[in-house]
Amino acid sequence: MNGGSRTNPDVIAHYQEAGRIASRVRDETVKTVEAGVTLLEVAEYAEDLTRQMGGEAAFPCNISINEIASHYTPLLGKSEFAARDLVKIDIGVHVDGYIADTAGTVEVETNHHRTLIETAREALDAAIKETRAGVTTRHLGAVMEQIIKAKGCRPVPALTGHSIGRYAIHNGLNIPNHSDAAYSNTLNADDVIAIEPFNTMGSGRIKHGEARIICLNNTKNPSNPIYQKMKSQFNTLPFTSRWMDNPAELEQVGTLLRKYPVLIEKDGYAVAQAEHTTIVQENGCEVITA
């Protein structure tokens, strides 16, 4: 298993607990998305609820609206949700470094994007039904693409699911949402993977915006006390400047940071997302964020 042995009851219990918390936080956070509510209020609600339930945030709450596909988290400010916004809530929770990652999409007040939302969910459900040891990641991508295109949508090829390890959101494997990915891996029993189709009515091409989420490179730098301070706070997991007492300290570790730019559909079309974390088994999988 990525991040620990599946036969270790403590490891599987940590994954399951992270999944239980992430599922609850996702569902409760989605309910708070209303016109006039600020993005910062919702992000802090999700992160506070995670801690109240006994977990820790594995990354800042992602709140990506309309053509913004991923990696957006609010900093300081008064940005509010508005009617017709298509809102993706992406939640990461860890328990002792063992991570669950899950996401859902909701529309504010209107129902113009129903097809996008339903398509993402259906593509995710179809891929989960095919997930088992011996299946290739390209096969899962083909299954998702078939659903997405049958609904008149297009996948977003640059955005993928991923394997998960201890203190590692992306642990080596990518799970495409289309059939012609240049890469493919065979799943093994006990792999922990996040499956997350993204779909749009646009071309699905991606452009980069500013980086609001960052993480430390996994390197030892004992000569930099700021790096050591951040490592003790965040390990190698993503974080954001609003979590810091002194964001100016980022300037002192600039070369030791990895940045996650905001990902945006290039043609300005709205994007929907659905995501679950699963543990691969010989004859299926366990969905820990259902």
RAPE-V520006 format. One line per field, one symbol per residue. phi: phi as a letter, one per 40 degrees, with the letter a starting at -180 (. if undefined). psi: psi as a letter, one per 40 degrees, with the letter a starting at -180 (. if undefined). Layout:
phi: ???
psi: ???
This chain:
phi: .cgiccccccccccdccccccccccdcccdcccadgccccdccccccccdcccgbbccacdcbbbfcccagcbcbchbdbcbdgcbbbbbbbbbbfgcbbbaaabbbcgbbcbdcccccccccccccccccadgcccccccccccdcccccgbbcbccbbcacbbcfbcbbhcbbcbacbccbabccbdgcbbbbacbaacccgcbbbbccbbaacccacaccbccdccccccbfbccabcccccbdccdccbdcbbbbbccbbcccgccbbaaabbbbcbcbiabccbc
psi: hheihdehdddddddddddddddddddddddehiheiiddddddddddddddeeaiheiihhghhbehdiehiibiafhiiiiehhhhhhhhhihfehihhiiihihhdafdfddddddddddddddddehiheiiddddddddddddddeeiiigdehiaiiiahfhdhfdihhifiefieiiihiiheihihhgihiieadeiiiiaihehiihigihgeehdddddddddebeiiaideeidgdedddefdeeihigihhhhdeeiihiiihihihhidfaihhee.
